[in-house]
Amino acid sequence: MLRVLRETLERHPGWTVCGDASNGLEAVSQTAELVPDLVILDLTMPELNGIQAGRTIHTAAPNIPLLLFTQHLFEGQVEEQARKNGFSGGVQKGEHGSLVAGIEALLRGETFFPSASNLRNQTRDDQPPDAVE
């Protein structure tokens, strides 16, 4: 998944991926070292999960926008916890159009937490006309 995410981001004109981490502790360390324009964190990372890593990053560098990238965004209190811990946005995995839109919004200083119903509608609209649900 990390490779696909990196490829998606690198295809966007003007964006460069300056690092990637296999766990939350690496994400915190690399953010401090590289000082990126934006950090994307997966909720289910080992060592520190995405919320824990995001809280640590936000405390140390509150001006770096954080985007949660997860399958669990709309389950339970995940979005609420993300917001409380410094995240400016969240994107459901598999929604690459939303990923790009979310990153663009955060880089403009906006927040980006699409509703579950909007994501379902967007997914339907993005399918080719002959797709069957």
N, C-alpha and C positions, 0 to 999 in steps of 0.2 A: 504494500500500500504506500509506503514511503517513497518508493521509486516513481509510482504513478503520480503522486502528489507533486513531487519535484519536477517531473516532466511537464505537468500541467502548468505549473508556475513559470518554468523557464521558457515556455512557448509564448508567454505574454510579453509584448514589447516593453522594454524598459525595466523589467523586473529581473533581479538576480537573486538566486538562493545563496545566502552566505554561509549556511551551515545546516546540519540536521543532527538530531539526537535520537538515540535509541531508548532513552529513559528520561524521566523528569529531572533527575539530578544533572544529567548532561545538558538538558535544555536550559536550566538555570545558569550553569557555568558558562555555556556558550553565549547566552544572552549578555551576561556581564562582560565577556571578552569581546564579542563582536559588535555590540550595541546596534542591533538591526532596526529598521524602520517599523517592523511589525513582527510578531511572534505568533505562530500557529501551533497549538498544542492539542494533542489527542487526549481525551478523557482517560483512556485505559492504558497509559504508559506505566511501565514498572518503576520501582524505586520511589518516585513521587507520582501520583496521578496528575492529570492535567490541571485540575482545580488547585491542588496543593502547589504544583510548580508555578501556576499562574499567580497565586497569592504571593509567593516568594518573589517572583519577578516584578509584580506590580508594586510591592513594598519597596524594592530596591530601585526600580526605574518606572515610576508611575506614568511617564510620558510615552512609553512604548505601548502601542495598542496590542491587545491580546485577542486572538480569535480561537474559539474552541471548535475543533473539528471532530465530530463524534457520531456514532450511530444512536446515541442515547439522549440527544438534545431535548426531545420532547417527552421523555419519560420522567415522571416524578418531578423532583425539584431541581433537575440539572441546570436548566436555564437560570432559575433564580439563584442557585449557588454560583454559577458563572458570573452573573452580574455583581453579586456581593463580593466576589473575590477579584475584581478588577478587569474582567473581560468586557470588551466593547462589542463583541459579536459572537455568534455561533452559527455553524453550518453543519447540516446533516451530511454524513459521508455518502458518497455516490452522487451528490448534487454539484457537479463541477461548475455549472453555470452560476449557482448560488455561491460557490467558493470564490470565484472571480469577482462577483458582485459584492460579496462581503469584504473582501480585501480592498477593493476600490473604495467602498464606503468608509472603512476604517482609516485608510490613508487620507481621506478627505476630512477626517475628524468626526465622522458620524458613527452611530451605532448600527448594528445589523443583527437582529434576531428575528428572522422570518417566522411567521406562525406556521404551525403544522399544516393547516388547511391550505395556506398559500403555497407551501412546498408541494403538496399533493397536486394542486392545480398546475403549478409550474412544470412538474414532471410530466403530466398529461400533455401539456402544450408543447413540450420539447420533443415528444415522441414523433417519429415519422407518421404520416397520415395512414399508412397501411398497418400500423402496429395494433395489436389486439391486446386488450387488458384482460 
